[in-house]
Structures are given as C-alpha cells and as structure tokens.
Amino acid sequence: MATIKDIANAAGVSLATVSRVINDGPKVGKATRERIKKIMDEMGYRPNANARALVNKRSASLGVVLAELSDPFFATLAHGIEATTRKQGVQILMSSGSIERETERQAIETLLEHRCEAMVVHSKALDDETLIDLAGQVPGFVLINRYIPEIANRCVWLDNVAGGRAMAKYMLSQGHRDIAVISSRYQIEDPVQRIQGIREELEQAGIALPDANIEYSTPDQEGGEIAVQNLLAKGKQFTAVLAYNDAMASGAMTILQDHGIDVPNEVSVIGYDDVLLAKYCRPKLTTLRYPVEVMAMRAAELALSYASGNRPEPGVTFKYTPTIVKRESVVKR
C-alpha cells in the first residue's frame, strides 16, 4: 500500500504539500493539487482516517454499543446515529452488549483498542461507578437511555416514570379500572421505572395494582404472548393491558384475539416505543412515542463534540419525555 512518502516522491513535492492536499489545506496551487490527487488515485493511496482526524481536531470514528443489533428499537437508534456521522464524515464501529455485564465491558474495551475517543453507549448491566470511570477516561463518552447524576451532562435519557404515568393516565381517561401490566423480566431500570409510574398514577386515582396483575417475560412478541396467556390462565379480569413495549403489545393482542377476545372492544392494549411495528398491528397500536432517533442523533452530536475538545457543560442534562400516539387499540368504556 502506498504511503504519503511514496506520493511525495512520485510528485516531486514535500510531505507537507501532500499533507495539505489530503486535508484540503491552503497554500497548494490548483494544478499541483490535481496532479497529487491523480497520483494518489493511480497508486491506490488511502488517507489514514485517524491521522486526518488529528489534523482536523475531530474524531475519525464513533464507537457504538447497543443491547441488540436486530431489535427494531435499536435499529432505529443506530439509524439516528448514522444520520449524524454521515453528515460529519465519521465512521461507525458498532458492537452489541446483550445486556450482560461482561459482554458490555468487552464491547467497550474493543472500541478503546480501536482508539475511539467518541462513544455512544447503551449500557444496562455495568454499574454506575464503572461508567463514571469510563466517562473520565474517554473524552467523547456519552450514555444513551440511562441517567447517572454524577455524569448528567453525558446522559441522553428518557423519563420512564413519566412514561408509565402517561400510559396509566390515558387508560384511566378512557374509563378503564381493571388494569393488567406485562413487562420485561430483565433486571434493568426501565421496566421498574415504568411500573413505578403506572402505580403512582393509579394510586393517585385510588386504584391498586396487585402484583398478581403484573406478568413478566422477554420483551418481544413471544414474551407478550406468554405474559397474557399467564394472566388468562390465572383467571384475571381486566379491560386494559399496559405493555412494556410494542413487541409485547403485539404478542398480547395476538393471544387475546386467539382466545376470541375482541381488541379493543373487550380489552384495550397500549404499547411503548412507537416502532414501525405499531403502525402495522391490527388494530393499529396506541402507544407511547419514544423519540429514540432524535435522542440518538443528539447523543452522537455530543460524543463527537466532546471528543473534539469541547468540554461538557456542568449541570446540563438531556432528558426526553414520551408522548401518547392514539391509534385504534384503545377505546372508551
């Protein structure tokens, strides 16, 4: 592979002149610039991205750690990040953490080995202390979908308690009092916070949510099917199902309909996330919009900005709030 020195020798110019051409610098005539570029093409020269990043004082690559690469939610998140990096000519190095402590750690270590000074990390398994330490080591370290007060200015997060309250409030406004919840069995803060919000809103209305009315399973369509199947098997009476995410809501509607239960006229269902699936359920799914793509773009912008030497402003936080998207799966009783 040709080097910058090879290009300089072939063109009969200095290394500094070739460097200026590579980095679109000044003080190089048009004819000389075109001749050097032609030689670079002929010799198959490819500029070193990290070297160019040093000259331009910005990160050459953005490291990304997601929980799952195939999940529609994380696909949307990745799309938001990619939209930002494409504009800035930055490469993405992506890895999966699988919501497992050691896997998340290894994913981050791999990015560090590739000298990523900008990272957007979705971590649910690593403890706060580890992430705070990483924020001190990596200039452009940004967390998405998690809030740690000590590094608030590096967190882009969603208020899940508010989201849970919004779900319950909407169902109450539609006259529902017999409510069931299907949630993720993963030991992370998101399902805990959403249930907390649901309980707070119901308690404010004088309605209890018994533990027996909450079923936990995997946060996918099969998990939604299993959770509602278990509720039905226990003989629970409910007119509304509040689901951890759209996938579980979709699975729940399938099982209810398989049992001859009309959705939404007998049981209303609400999801969470507003991924593409929500628009194509039958009936179309009423859900909470999680502005994940906007959040991902913001997280990528912050990571690249911090990696370029802009210091995070103390005390600043980047909190987002989910909003109701009304479709067809909820009706008034």
Backbone torsions as a table, in degrees:
resi	resn	phi	psi	omega
1	MET	NA	133.7	-178.6
2	ALA	-66.4	146.7	178.2
3	THR	-110.0	171.4	178.1
4	ILE	-62.8	-32.5	177.8
5	LYS	-66.0	-39.9	177.6
6	ASP	-61.2	-42.0	-179.6
7	ILE	-64.3	-43.5	-179.7
8	ALA	-62.0	-43.3	179.7
9	ASN	-64.2	-43.9	-178.6
10	ALA	-66.4	-33.4	-178.2
11	ALA	-89.1	-13.4	-179.1
12	GLY	70.2	34.6	179.4
13	VAL	-128.2	175.8	-179.8
14	SER	-81.1	162.3	175.8
15	LEU	-60.7	-35.9	-179.2
16	ALA	-63.0	-38.1	180.0
17	THR	-65.9	-43.7	178.2
18	VAL	-62.6	-41.5	179.3
19	SER	-59.9	-41.2	179.0
20	ARG	-63.4	-38.0	179.0
21	VAL	-66.2	-45.4	-179.5
22	ILE	-59.1	-40.2	-175.4
23	ASN	-99.7	17.1	179.4
24	ASP	53.9	39.2	-179.9
25	GLY	-81.7	171.0	-178.7
26	PRO	-84.1	-173.7	173.0
27	LYS	65.1	29.1	174.4
28	VAL	-131.7	123.2	-178.9
29	GLY	-64.0	157.1	-177.0
30	LYS	-60.3	-45.2	-178.2
31	ALA	-64.0	-43.5	179.7
32	THR	-65.7	-41.7	179.7
33	ARG	-60.4	-45.9	-179.5
34	GLU	-65.8	-38.4	179.5
35	ARG	-65.2	-42.5	179.7
36	ILE	-65.7	-40.5	178.6
37	LYS	-64.2	-37.1	178.6
38	LYS	-65.4	-42.1	178.0
39	ILE	-64.4	-39.9	177.9
40	MET	-59.6	-43.1	179.0
41	ASP	-65.0	-44.5	-178.1
42	GLU	-64.1	-34.6	-177.9
43	MET	-92.6	0.9	177.9
44	GLY	66.9	33.1	-178.4
45	TYR	-76.1	134.5	176.0
46	ARG	-120.7	118.2	-179.3
47	PRO	-59.3	144.3	176.6
48	ASN	-75.6	117.1	-175.5
49	ALA	-61.6	-40.7	-178.7
50	ASN	-66.9	-37.4	179.0
51	ALA	-65.9	-42.6	178.4
52	ARG	-63.3	-37.0	179.8
53	ALA	-63.2	-38.7	178.8
54	LEU	-62.9	-42.9	179.7
55	VAL	-64.4	-42.6	-176.7
56	ASN	-85.6	-0.1	179.3
57	LYS	56.0	45.4	174.6
58	ARG	-147.3	163.1	-177.3
59	SER	-73.4	138.6	179.2
60	ALA	-82.6	-23.8	-178.0
61	SER	-144.7	152.6	177.5
62	LEU	-116.1	120.9	176.7
63	GLY	-85.3	138.8	-178.7
64	VAL	-131.2	130.1	174.2
65	VAL	-118.2	119.2	178.3
66	LEU	-116.4	160.4	179.3
67	ALA	-70.2	-48.2	-179.9
68	GLU	-139.6	139.4	-179.3
69	LEU	-86.3	-22.6	-174.5
70	SER	-94.9	-16.6	-177.8
71	ASP	-66.0	134.6	-179.3
72	PRO	-56.3	-36.1	179.1
73	PHE	-60.9	-47.1	-177.8
74	PHE	-75.9	-24.9	173.4
75	ALA	-65.0	-40.1	177.3
76	THR	-66.0	-41.0	177.9
77	LEU	-60.0	-47.3	-179.8
78	ALA	-62.3	-36.6	179.5
79	HIS	-63.3	-39.7	178.0
80	GLY	-63.7	-41.9	177.7
81	ILE	-63.9	-44.7	-177.7
82	GLU	-63.5	-34.6	179.1
83	ALA	-62.4	-35.0	179.3
84	THR	-76.3	-46.4	-176.7
85	THR	-66.9	-32.8	179.5
86	ARG	-61.9	-41.8	179.6
87	LYS	-62.9	-32.9	-175.9
88	GLN	-98.3	3.4	178.4
89	GLY	66.0	35.8	-177.7
90	VAL	-108.8	140.0	178.2
91	GLN	-80.6	153.5	175.2
92	ILE	-111.0	132.0	169.7
93	LEU	-113.6	116.8	-170.6
94	MET	-118.1	143.3	179.2
95	SER	-146.2	163.9	-179.5
96	SER	-109.8	138.3	178.5
97	GLY	-100.3	-18.6	174.6
98	SER	57.9	20.1	-178.6
99	ILE	52.7	39.9	176.1
100	GLU	-127.7	133.6	-173.5
101	ARG	-53.8	-53.7	-174.9
102	GLU	-68.4	-36.9	179.4
103	THR	-66.6	-40.7	176.9
104	GLU	-63.1	-42.8	179.8
105	ARG	-62.1	-44.9	-179.4
106	GLN	-64.0	-38.6	179.3
107	ALA	-61.7	-42.9	179.4
108	ILE	-68.8	-40.4	178.5
109	GLU	-60.7	-38.9	178.4
110	THR	-62.1	-41.9	178.3
111	LEU	-65.7	-37.4	177.3
112	LEU	-64.9	-38.1	177.6
113	GLU	-63.1	-28.7	177.5
114	HIS	-88.8	13.2	176.3
115	ARG	59.5	36.1	176.0
116	CYS	-75.1	116.6	176.8
117	GLU	-97.3	-3.5	174.9
118	ALA	-124.4	128.5	-179.2
119	MET	-142.2	139.4	167.6
120	VAL	-114.6	116.7	-171.4
121	VAL	-119.6	125.6	171.8
122	HIS	-102.1	99.0	-176.6
123	SER	-121.5	126.8	176.7
124	LYS	-118.9	-14.8	-174.9
125	ALA	-100.8	-30.5	-179.6
126	LEU	-73.2	146.3	-178.9
127	ASP	-76.7	164.1	-177.4
128	ASP	-58.4	-42.9	-175.9
129	GLU	-60.5	-41.3	179.3
130	THR	-63.6	-43.0	-178.1
131	LEU	-70.5	-36.3	176.0
132	ILE	-63.3	-40.7	178.4
133	ASP	-63.9	-42.3	178.7
134	LEU	-63.9	-37.3	178.2
135	ALA	-63.1	-29.0	177.5
136	GLY	-78.2	-22.9	-177.9
137	GLN	-91.2	-37.9	-172.4
138	VAL	-103.9	116.0	-175.5
139	PRO	-54.4	-41.4	-175.9
140	GLY	-106.4	37.9	-178.8
141	PHE	-80.3	122.2	179.5
142	VAL	-134.0	132.9	175.5
143	LEU	-94.4	140.8	174.2
144	ILE	-121.2	140.5	179.7
145	ASN	66.0	31.8	175.4
146	ARG	-159.6	143.1	-179.5
147	TYR	-123.2	125.2	174.6
148	ILE	-125.2	115.4	-174.1
149	PRO	-53.0	-38.1	-176.5
150	GLU	-64.7	-24.4	178.5
151	ILE	-127.9	43.3	-176.1
152	ALA	-54.9	-35.2	-177.7
153	ASN	-75.4	-0.2	175.7
154	ARG	-115.3	13.6	-176.9
155	CYS	-115.6	127.6	172.7
156	VAL	-114.2	110.9	-166.9
157	TRP	-142.1	163.0	-179.0
158	LEU	-109.0	139.1	177.3
159	ASP	-79.7	91.4	-176.9
160	ASN	-72.4	-28.1	175.6
161	VAL	-64.2	-45.3	177.1
162	ALA	-61.5	-37.4	178.0
163	GLY	-63.1	-43.8	177.3
164	GLY	-62.2	-41.4	178.7
165	ARG	-63.9	-40.2	-179.0
166	ALA	-63.6	-40.6	177.8
167	MET	-59.6	-50.8	-177.3
168	ALA	-65.4	-42.0	-178.6
169	LYS	-61.2	-40.6	-179.6
170	TYR	-67.0	-43.0	178.8
171	MET	-63.6	-39.8	177.5
172	LEU	-63.8	-38.6	-179.8
173	SER	-65.9	-20.9	178.8
174	GLN	-94.9	8.5	174.5
175	GLY	88.8	8.2	-178.8
176	HIS	-84.0	133.7	178.0
177	ARG	-125.2	-25.5	178.6
178	ASP	-96.5	98.4	-168.8
179	ILE	-117.3	138.2	174.3
180	ALA	-120.1	152.4	-179.1
181	VAL	-126.3	133.4	171.6
182	ILE	-117.1	128.3	-170.4
183	SER	-136.5	169.0	179.8
184	SER	-74.1	140.8	179.1
185	ARG	-86.0	-6.4	-179.3
186	TYR	-67.1	138.5	-177.8
187	GLN	-83.5	69.9	177.9
188	ILE	-129.0	170.8	-172.5
189	GLU	-76.1	-25.7	-174.5
190	ASP	-56.4	-55.8	179.5
191	PRO	-63.7	-36.2	178.5
192	VAL	-61.6	-46.0	-178.3
193	GLN	-67.4	-38.4	-179.9
194	ARG	-67.1	-41.7	177.1
195	ILE	-66.1	-37.5	175.9
196	GLN	-57.0	-46.7	179.3
197	GLY	-63.5	-41.1	178.1
198	ILE	-60.9	-47.8	-179.7
199	ARG	-60.9	-44.5	-179.0
200	GLU	-58.7	-44.1	-178.0
201	GLU	-69.1	-41.4	179.5
202	LEU	-66.8	-42.4	179.6
203	GLU	-62.7	-36.7	177.9
204	GLN	-62.5	-28.7	178.4
205	ALA	-91.8	4.3	179.2
206	GLY	77.6	25.6	-178.4
207	ILE	-118.1	130.4	178.8
208	ALA	-89.7	151.0	173.6
209	LEU	-117.8	96.1	-179.4
210	PRO	-62.7	147.7	177.6
211	ASP	-58.1	-31.5	-179.3
212	ALA	-66.8	-16.3	178.5
213	ASN	-91.3	7.4	177.5
214	ILE	-116.0	126.7	176.9
215	GLU	-119.4	138.8	-179.1
216	TYR	-112.9	140.0	176.4
217	SER	-159.2	-170.6	178.2
218	THR	-70.8	143.5	-175.3
219	PRO	-80.3	57.9	178.5
220	ASP	-141.9	-177.5	-176.8
221	GLN	-63.0	-42.1	177.7
222	GLU	-61.6	-39.8	178.0
223	GLY	-62.2	-39.2	177.2
224	GLY	-63.9	-39.6	177.2
225	GLU	-61.7	-48.8	-178.0
226	ILE	-62.8	-43.8	-177.5
227	ALA	-61.5	-46.0	180.0
228	VAL	-70.8	-35.7	176.0
229	GLN	-57.9	-41.2	179.7
230	ASN	-67.0	-40.6	177.0
231	LEU	-61.1	-44.4	179.2
232	LEU	-65.1	-39.6	-179.8
233	ALA	-64.2	-31.5	179.3
234	LYS	-81.4	-3.4	179.0
235	GLY	75.2	22.9	-178.7
236	LYS	-70.0	137.8	177.4
237	GLN	-101.5	123.7	-179.9
238	PHE	-153.2	150.3	177.2
239	THR	-112.5	-3.7	-178.7
240	ALA	-145.0	140.5	175.4
241	VAL	-119.9	125.2	175.8
242	LEU	-104.6	115.3	-172.7
243	ALA	-102.4	147.4	179.8
244	TYR	-60.4	-38.6	178.1
245	ASN	-152.0	177.7	-176.4
246	ASP	-66.5	-34.7	-179.5
247	ALA	-63.9	-46.3	178.2
248	MET	-64.4	-37.7	178.3
249	ALA	-62.1	-42.2	179.0
250	SER	-62.0	-45.6	177.8
251	GLY	-62.8	-38.6	179.3
252	ALA	-62.5	-44.3	-179.6
253	MET	-63.4	-36.9	179.2
254	THR	-61.5	-47.8	-178.8
255	ILE	-66.1	-42.9	178.9
256	LEU	-59.0	-44.6	-179.9
257	GLN	-68.2	-35.6	176.7
258	ASP	-62.7	-27.8	178.7
259	HIS	-91.9	11.6	177.6
260	GLY	75.5	18.4	179.3
261	ILE	-95.7	122.1	-176.2
262	ASP	-74.2	125.2	173.5
263	VAL	-109.9	117.5	17.0
264	PRO	-106.5	1.3	-169.2
265	ASN	-67.7	-30.0	175.3
266	GLU	-101.1	-40.8	176.9
267	VAL	-134.9	123.7	175.5
268	SER	-90.6	149.3	-177.1
269	VAL	-132.7	135.3	175.5
270	ILE	-126.3	139.1	-179.7
271	GLY	-106.4	-162.2	-177.4
272	TYR	-156.3	129.4	176.5
273	ASP	122.8	-43.1	-174.3
274	ASP	60.5	52.0	171.4
275	VAL	-80.1	172.6	-174.5
276	LEU	-55.2	-34.5	-179.9
277	LEU	-52.6	-36.4	-174.4
278	ALA	-58.9	-33.1	-177.4
279	LYS	-76.2	-19.5	-172.7
280	TYR	-111.4	4.6	170.4
281	CYS	-69.1	159.9	173.2
282	ARG	-128.1	112.4	-0.5
283	PRO	-69.8	162.0	177.8
284	LYS	-60.2	140.2	-168.4
285	LEU	-85.0	124.6	166.9
286	THR	-74.3	135.2	-171.3
287	THR	-155.0	176.2	173.3
288	LEU	-99.9	124.5	179.0
289	ARG	-79.0	119.9	175.4
290	TYR	-98.6	110.7	-174.4
291	PRO	-75.1	56.5	-170.5
292	VAL	-64.2	-37.2	-177.9
293	GLU	-68.2	-41.6	176.9
294	VAL	-63.4	-42.2	179.5
295	MET	-64.3	-39.7	-179.5
296	ALA	-65.1	-41.4	177.4
297	MET	-62.1	-42.5	179.3
298	ARG	-64.4	-42.6	-179.7
299	ALA	-62.4	-42.1	179.1
300	ALA	-65.0	-41.7	178.2
301	GLU	-61.0	-43.9	-180.0
302	LEU	-63.6	-46.2	-177.8
303	ALA	-59.6	-45.6	-179.3
304	LEU	-68.9	-36.7	178.1
305	SER	-65.6	-47.0	179.6
306	TYR	-63.5	-39.5	-179.3
307	ALA	-66.7	-23.9	179.9
308	SER	-84.2	0.1	176.5
309	GLY	109.8	-3.1	176.3
310	ASN	-80.0	119.1	-176.0
311	ARG	-77.2	139.2	176.7
312	PRO	-60.7	136.2	179.9
313	GLU	-77.5	125.8	-178.0
314	PRO	-59.1	139.0	174.9
315	GLY	84.7	-12.1	-179.2
316	VAL	-77.2	140.0	176.6
317	THR	-132.0	156.1	-176.3
318	PHE	-123.9	76.2	-177.6
319	LYS	-97.1	138.4	176.6
320	TYR	-121.3	155.1	-178.0
321	THR	-125.1	131.6	178.8
322	PRO	-73.1	155.0	-179.7
323	THR	-130.9	151.9	-178.8
324	ILE	-71.7	135.2	171.2
325	VAL	-115.7	109.6	-174.7
326	LYS	-87.0	122.5	176.3
327	ARG	-126.8	-119.5	-169.7
328	GLU	-120.5	-5.1	-171.1
329	SER	-89.9	2.9	177.0
330	VAL	-128.5	130.3	174.8
331	VAL	-129.2	159.4	179.4
332	LYS	-76.7	138.4	178.9
333	ARG	-92.6	NA	NA
